[in-house]
Amino acid sequence: MTATPTLITYTLYLPISVALTVWVARTLHKHGRIFLVDAFGGNEPLADSVNHLLVVGFYLINVGYVTLALRYGTKPTDTQGAFEFLSTKVGLVLVVLGVMHFFNLYVFSKLRKRSLERHNPTHDNAPPVTPDNVLPTAG
């Protein structure tokens, strides 16, 4: 088997893309935990469980994209084409990882907002502060 530019590019693309995916997933898992614990009102077991499920979904989506994207694009025939092909493939992986990162931030933000609203409800008809006196009624 001859090492064609396409084969060399694939040999570089897969480990680079998977390594980037693992690095981002670990970073999100480690640093996202505190947001989830806050969002779930300090319930650490629930936050850890959700965090794990988010990471599994992140891996499935990104590794699935990396493997599906392998077949798309004009295959390189020379060294310059191989570098351009590799940079395009890795660049697209980075864009997908970035989109997934911001999606996770959006989800964390929504979870936190919902948790804060649940623990500090505001009602349109409620007074801004709890009254400490009741005025006598006229009559």
Residue pairs with C-beta under 8 A, 6 or more apart in sequence:
1 7
5 75
5 76
5 77
5 78
5 79
5 81
5 82
5 85
6 75
6 76
6 82
6 85
8 82
9 76
9 82
9 85
9 86
9 89
10 70
12 86
13 66
13 70
13 86
13 89
13 90
14 66
14 70
16 86
16 90
16 93
17 66
17 89
17 90
17 93
18 63
18 66
20 90
20 93
20 94
20 97
21 58
21 59
21 62
21 63
21 66
21 93
21 97
24 58
24 62
24 97
24 100
24 101
25 55
25 58
25 59
25 62
28 54
28 55
28 58
28 101
28 104
29 51
29 52
29 54
29 55
32 51
32 54
32 104
32 108
33 47
33 48
33 51
35 108
35 111
35 112
36 47
36 48
36 50
36 51
36 108
36 111
37 43
37 44
37 47
38 112
38 115
39 47
39 108
39 111
39 112
39 114
39 115
40 46
40 47
40 50
40 111
40 115
41 115
41 118
41 119
54 104
54 107
58 100
58 104
61 100
62 93
62 96
62 97
62 100
65 93
65 96
66 93
69 89
69 92
69 93
70 89
73 85
73 88
73 89
74 81
74 85
75 85
76 82
76 84
76 85
